[in-house]
Amino acid sequence: MTSEPMNQTTNHILMIRPVDFKFNEQTAGNNKFQVASTESNVQTQALKEFDGFVALLRKNGVDVTVVDDTLQPETPDSIFPNNWVSFHEDGSIYLYPMFSENRRLERRKEILEGLKDKFEVNHISDLSFYEMQHAFLEGTGSMVLDRTNKIAYACLSVRTDEEVFDNFCMLTGYEAVAFQAVDDTNFPIYHTNVMMCIGDRFAVICLDSIPDPEERLNVTISLKGSGKEIIEISLEQMNKFAGNMLQVSNAEHESLLVMSEQAYLSLNADQIAALEQYSRIIYAPLYTIEKNGGGSARCMLAEIHLPGKD
């Protein structure tokens, strides 16, 4: 008996509405996408961008569960929930070890309890004990999951430890594909989801960020072998968050590709045409969040693949 194939996309998204969003000093050392802002109204601007993004998703038929963040404890990066939690079709939830101490406070059990009204939760696996060993794996930031083919891709960094990654793959039955990736200054890329995105039948990836030819070939073979069309982006486009996209489905089962305005504007006509074969593109202005947080549209979306309650 073969199990049903997993869906790559879902119509259910969890988002955390920020109350004190700002540049996080604790994450800036290894996230080169972050830029300290001189603006005084960062939270106000970020909230405007967040609310506009939620409205865009809902207008396009995506089911968004919004949870308000709390002022205490102080969690400047709570807007990026996909780093501390992931939700799976078998009803399991995984909690992840986080590099920054103030990001560990984002793991709120009451958020998970709240989801139980609407979704089936069978099991919670908490990997956060790895923090005691200074080993980290920041959810679907550290890993990009091909859920249909059960392949997990990870560029290793301070925030993505190979042992923790291998353990996740062992627990979930995913095949692990690990590699090194660097930016245009040869600095390690902190999260895999800024350099690649996997859709149901395509993959957006900055292959130029993988310096080792053998590793680059290995990733390419894995993607093509699982039936994905590879749509390449440049290092410059990656720096504008063109790798930080997420394919979702809406209530009408239409495929949507979600990204920021900055990411969309960085794409050329051929790339847009290639992507539009698979999904309708929607995008929102997220400039304040991208600049101060060093993350973009995909980082803000925690996909809920849990079975729904009838």
DRENROLUM-22435 format. One line per field, with one value per residue (C-alpha): x, y, z; residue number from 0. Coordinates in Angstrom, 2 decimals. Example, Ala and Ser with C-alpha at 12.3 -4.5 7.8 and 13.67 -1.06 7.14 Angstrom:
<marbas>
px = 12.30 13.67 .
py = -4.50 -1.06 .
pz = 7.80 7.14 .
seq = 0 1 .
</marbas>
This chain:
<marbas>
px = 0.00 1.46 0.68 -1.03 1.43 1.83 0.64 3.43 1.09 -1.60 -4.34 -3.76 -1.14 -0.14 1.16 2.25 1.26 4.16 3.91 7.58 9.27 12.79 16.34 17.48 21.11 21.28 20.72 22.64 26.06 25.22 22.30 23.83 20.38 19.69 20.47 20.13 17.56 17.75 13.95 12.16 8.85 10.00 7.21 4.52 5.78 6.23 2.67 1.31 3.22 2.09 -1.59 -1.42 0.18 -2.50 -5.22 -3.64 -3.51 -7.11 -8.35 -6.81 -8.59 -5.83 -6.94 -4.71 -4.71 -3.27 -2.02 -1.02 2.44 2.83 5.02 6.57 8.81 10.63 10.62 11.61 11.59 8.25 6.98 8.96 7.20 8.33 11.69 10.38 7.56 6.47 3.18 2.81 0.07 0.32 -0.80 2.70 4.22 7.99 9.56 13.08 16.31 16.96 20.33 19.33 18.21 15.46 14.10 13.67 10.97 8.85 7.91 4.49 2.54 -0.74 -0.44 -0.34 -3.25 -5.29 -4.79 -6.29 -9.78 -9.47 -6.81 -5.88 -2.67 -1.40 2.13 4.54 8.25 10.41 13.98 14.77 16.93 19.70 20.11 21.94 24.51 24.70 23.29 20.48 17.94 15.58 12.59 11.63 14.13 17.00 15.34 13.37 11.04 9.95 6.96 5.67 8.95 10.04 13.39 14.76 17.35 19.62 22.57 24.62 25.42 25.72 21.94 21.64 23.50 23.97 23.40 20.07 19.09 19.87 17.88 14.84 15.10 15.38 12.30 10.20 11.44 12.86 15.95 18.61 20.39 22.94 25.37 27.29 25.99 27.55 26.65 28.60 31.14 31.70 29.82 27.70 23.99 22.15 18.92 18.27 14.93 16.60 18.43 15.80 12.06 10.42 7.03 4.99 6.59 9.35 12.25 13.61 17.27 20.44 22.84 25.62 25.54 26.71 30.48 31.32 30.64 29.90 27.38 25.79 25.45 24.05 21.33 20.54 20.24 18.00 15.68 15.48 15.14 12.05 10.50 11.13 11.81 14.76 14.30 17.62 18.05 21.25 23.09 21.85 18.24 18.76 19.87 16.49 14.73 13.81 14.58 12.23 8.97 6.27 3.76 0.37 -3.09 -6.31 -9.86 -10.54 -7.44 -5.70 -1.92 -0.44 3.22 3.71 6.65 7.58 7.34 11.13 11.55 9.00 10.59 14.00 12.75 13.12 10.37 11.58 11.63 8.15 6.84 8.42 6.86 3.45 3.22 2.73 1.21 -0.42 2.06 0.96 3.28 3.27 5.61 7.64 10.63 10.81 10.45 13.05 15.58 15.38 14.49 16.61 13.69 10.86 7.49 8.26 9.75 6.48 4.37 4.19 2.28 -0.28 -0.38 -2.22 -5.42 -8.49 -11.23 -14.53 .
py = 0.00 3.37 6.47 9.43 11.98 15.09 18.42 20.92 23.83 24.73 27.33 27.82 30.25 31.42 34.99 36.89 40.58 42.58 44.93 45.88 45.07 46.48 45.72 42.73 43.15 39.48 38.23 40.87 39.20 36.39 37.84 40.11 40.88 43.02 46.75 48.94 51.61 55.28 55.60 56.29 54.72 51.18 49.43 51.70 51.12 47.37 47.08 48.89 46.53 43.50 44.45 45.23 41.83 39.98 41.90 40.96 37.26 37.23 39.13 36.36 33.61 32.50 31.49 33.49 32.98 36.14 36.02 39.25 39.32 40.45 43.30 41.02 39.13 41.26 39.46 41.88 39.09 37.47 38.51 35.50 32.48 29.93 29.75 28.32 26.05 23.86 22.03 18.74 16.73 13.83 16.17 16.69 19.98 20.57 23.21 24.32 25.40 29.09 30.85 34.13 34.05 36.61 34.54 31.50 33.45 33.38 29.72 30.25 27.15 29.10 29.74 25.98 25.44 28.00 26.11 22.95 24.47 24.28 21.65 18.14 18.02 14.51 15.10 17.91 17.19 19.72 19.95 23.08 21.06 21.37 25.00 23.63 22.19 25.44 23.62 25.26 24.56 27.45 25.69 26.32 29.18 26.73 24.07 24.29 21.30 19.45 18.00 15.95 14.08 14.28 15.94 18.64 21.13 23.03 25.36 24.87 27.88 28.96 28.71 25.43 22.58 19.40 17.04 18.67 18.74 15.03 14.29 16.17 14.20 10.91 11.72 12.81 10.43 13.22 12.75 15.31 17.43 19.66 22.10 25.33 28.63 32.10 35.62 37.81 38.64 34.93 35.21 32.15 32.58 32.39 30.73 28.45 30.10 33.31 31.47 28.94 28.28 24.99 24.87 21.88 21.69 24.31 25.53 29.07 28.95 31.03 28.31 30.94 31.02 27.37 27.63 23.91 22.50 19.04 20.33 22.54 19.54 17.41 20.00 20.39 16.61 16.31 19.09 17.86 14.26 15.21 16.80 20.47 23.09 25.11 28.88 30.49 33.84 35.87 36.84 40.40 39.17 36.99 40.11 41.61 38.56 36.94 33.55 34.24 33.27 30.80 28.94 28.64 27.62 29.53 28.45 27.84 25.58 28.18 28.25 31.55 32.54 35.02 37.41 40.99 43.90 44.27 40.61 40.93 44.09 42.37 39.62 39.82 39.12 35.58 34.63 36.07 34.19 30.94 31.36 32.32 28.94 27.47 30.16 33.56 35.96 38.24 40.65 43.25 46.11 44.86 47.22 48.15 44.53 43.35 46.01 45.78 42.11 40.66 38.46 38.81 37.42 33.73 34.20 35.78 32.78 29.62 27.12 25.04 21.59 20.03 18.09 20.30 19.43 18.81 .
pz = 0.00 -0.99 1.00 -0.62 -2.03 0.13 -1.19 -1.81 -1.14 1.35 1.60 5.36 6.63 10.12 10.48 13.59 13.76 15.19 18.17 18.51 15.20 14.89 13.83 15.92 17.05 18.05 14.49 12.54 12.85 10.46 8.50 5.87 4.47 7.55 7.45 10.54 9.83 10.74 10.54 13.81 12.80 11.94 13.87 12.38 8.85 9.40 10.75 7.72 5.42 7.44 7.39 3.67 3.02 5.01 3.14 -0.22 0.71 1.95 -1.10 -3.20 -1.29 1.10 4.62 7.00 10.76 12.34 15.92 17.67 19.19 22.81 24.07 26.68 26.25 23.69 20.32 17.52 14.87 15.75 12.31 10.92 12.52 9.93 11.76 15.03 13.87 10.96 10.43 8.57 6.85 9.32 12.11 13.49 14.55 14.82 17.07 16.25 17.99 17.36 17.20 18.92 22.53 21.94 19.05 21.29 23.11 19.93 20.59 22.18 23.14 23.24 19.49 18.91 21.32 19.40 16.13 17.65 17.30 13.53 12.85 13.98 16.01 16.69 17.87 18.75 18.29 20.10 18.78 20.79 23.25 20.65 21.79 24.84 22.41 20.40 17.39 15.42 12.70 12.04 10.55 6.95 6.86 7.33 5.18 1.97 1.79 -1.30 0.53 -2.40 -2.95 0.71 -0.04 2.29 1.00 3.39 2.97 6.11 8.27 11.90 11.98 10.08 11.76 9.74 12.67 13.59 9.91 9.54 12.69 11.35 8.10 9.97 12.10 9.12 6.41 4.27 2.11 3.14 0.53 2.30 0.69 1.26 -0.16 -0.04 -1.11 -3.54 -0.78 -0.04 3.27 4.20 3.46 6.78 5.58 2.62 1.86 0.70 -2.10 -3.18 -3.34 -4.26 -5.95 -7.04 -10.49 -10.39 -8.29 -8.09 -7.11 -7.11 -8.30 -8.45 -4.63 -4.42 -4.99 -5.05 -8.56 -7.21 -4.67 -7.32 -9.63 -6.81 -6.07 -9.78 -10.28 -7.23 -8.41 -11.99 -10.85 -8.87 -11.95 -11.21 -13.86 -12.57 -12.83 -12.01 -10.29 -10.00 -6.81 -7.32 -7.54 -4.47 -2.58 -3.48 -1.95 -5.28 -3.71 -0.81 -2.48 -1.42 -3.57 -1.88 -3.05 -2.49 -1.65 -5.38 -5.60 -7.73 -7.44 -6.23 -5.97 -3.15 -2.97 -2.11 -4.50 -4.38 -5.41 -8.21 -9.61 -9.70 -12.04 -15.81 -18.34 -19.08 -15.40 -14.86 -17.91 -16.65 -13.20 -14.58 -16.30 -12.84 -10.63 -10.60 -8.98 -6.14 -4.37 -1.62 -0.61 2.38 2.22 5.93 7.03 4.51 5.42 9.21 9.52 6.73 5.68 3.21 2.16 2.56 6.07 7.24 6.22 8.31 6.15 8.04 6.41 9.37 8.58 9.01 11.47 9.72 .
seq = 0 1 2 3 4 5 6 7 8 9 10 11 12 13 14 15 16 17 18 19 20 21 22 23 24 25 26 27 28 29 30 31 32 33 34 35 36 37 38 39 40 41 42 43 44 45 46 47 48 49 50 51 52 53 54 55 56 57 58 59 60 61 62 63 64 65 66 67 68 69 70 71 72 73 74 75 76 77 78 79 80 81 82 83 84 85 86 87 88 89 90 91 92 93 94 95 96 97 98 99 100 101 102 103 104 105 106 107 108 109 110 111 112 113 114 115 116 117 118 119 120 121 122 123 124 125 126 127 128 129 130 131 132 133 134 135 136 137 138 139 140 141 142 143 144 145 146 147 148 149 150 151 152 153 154 155 156 157 158 159 160 161 162 163 164 165 166 167 168 169 170 171 172 173 174 175 176 177 178 179 180 181 182 183 184 185 186 187 188 189 190 191 192 193 194 195 196 197 198 199 200 201 202 203 204 205 206 207 208 209 210 211 212 213 214 215 216 217 218 219 220 221 222 223 224 225 226 227 228 229 230 231 232 233 234 235 236 237 238 239 240 241 242 243 244 245 246 247 248 249 250 251 252 253 254 255 256 257 258 259 260 261 262 263 264 265 266 267 268 269 270 271 272 273 274 275 276 277 278 279 280 281 282 283 284 285 286 287 288 289 290 291 292 293 294 295 296 297 298 299 300 301 302 303 304 305 306 307 308 309 .
</marbas>
